[in-house]
Amino acid sequence: MRHIGDEERRVRLALAHRLAPRARAGGAEEVARSLVALHGTDPATVYLAVGARLTDPGATVADVERALYEDQTLVRMHGMRHTVFVFPTELAATVHASTGLAVAAKARAALVKDLATGSGGRLTAEWLTDVEASALRALQRRGQATVSELVRDEPRLREQFTYGRGKSYEAEQTVSSRLMRVLGVEGRVVRGRPLGSWTSTRFRWAVMPPHPELPVAAAQSDLLRRWLAVCGPATEADLKWWTGWKVTEVRRALGAVGAVEVSLDGGGAVGYVLPDQLDAPEGDFEPFAALLPGLDPTAMGWQERDWYCPPELRPDLFDRSGNIGPTVWWGGRIVGGWGQRADGAVVWRLLDTSGGAAARRAVTEEAARLTSWLDGVRVTPRFRTPLERELAEG
């Protein structure tokens, strides 16, 4: 069995994830296709993740906005683990069939049940079908719209119902907020232009362009193959966590793509790679520095992270829900974190100083580059972490 140690895994990560200087990309679509998916829960993450991987990051915001809202070569939609991502548009059908259908069915059933229970039977499944059809027609007419605009077109979206009646978490919910989320999971609507700047968390909605309905097993094999090409070797636990699938689905897809077992560092751990990934990367590998945003797809790419993020660093870099904050990288592994002061300057701290003076110089240069690129724009991560908060407020 081929053995791939942690050091080789970090080299593979640096190259496949476009972090090493010689592997950087020319545009937003190239980055997205290389990584399969960009975390979109925090809007700023998409732009910062792309900018960190471009040869020339100067036009990152305009490039991402063009791809998302003009050329529509990228799409922001629900994907793995019920999470919002930005995908290459050609992957929309694959993502929807492989990860969205099962989640969507549960989300709709829960909404119908909550409506009936929380309204005393007044809001029925038939009523919901009529309201959503009307809302989608209004959205189609407008092209893109906020929920407030849709409510003016379809006033029944204002209806409220009691969620969790009799429970400690009982609360009033509005039909519009729950319905738009369900339609998003079903792949019928997607996030459009934000209200405000590229850091805004308030979005317009748009009707999802039509795409073919794919067989679930074929779509899962396609998604897993694309992800392994970027993140292999990965363990079965990594694959199950990233996709959100059942272990039987993961194993079926591994077999379908002909994945090959390899041994990993760490007491006999087994990983998987595609058949053409067995050879080690060619060429010299020089250490490099990178500053990645919170929820970056590389930092959140695997469930088992010891090989690139030592456990002793995690209390400072993750929040209590397991979301990672802004990180500093040196040579394919996390060595610290960064934040932004009120004046816009990027400040950082190394938690692992084994890289010595070379690492400090490289990180200093990257921080200056990021400060210049942000040009006074203040980015506050959606999920604050201890070190980021300390640096930003210090």
Protein Blocks (a to p, Z undefined) as FASTA:
>chain_A
ZZddfklmmmmmmmmnomafklccfbfklmmmmnopacfkbmmlmmmmmmmmgfblmlmm
mmmmmmmmmnopaccdddehhiacdddfklmmmmmmmmmmmmmmmmmmmmmmmmmmmnno
macfklmmmmmmmmmmmmmmnopacfklmmmmmmmlmpccdehihiakbccddfklmmmm
mmmmnopaccdddehdfkbcbdcdddddddddddfklmmmmmmmmmmmmmpccdfklmmm
mnopafklmmmmmmmnopacdddehehiacdddfklmpccedjdddddddddehiaklmm
pfblmlmocfklmmmmpcfkopacddddeehiafbdcdddfkopacdddfblklmmmlmm
mmmmmmmmmmmmnnopacddfbdcfklmmmmmZZ
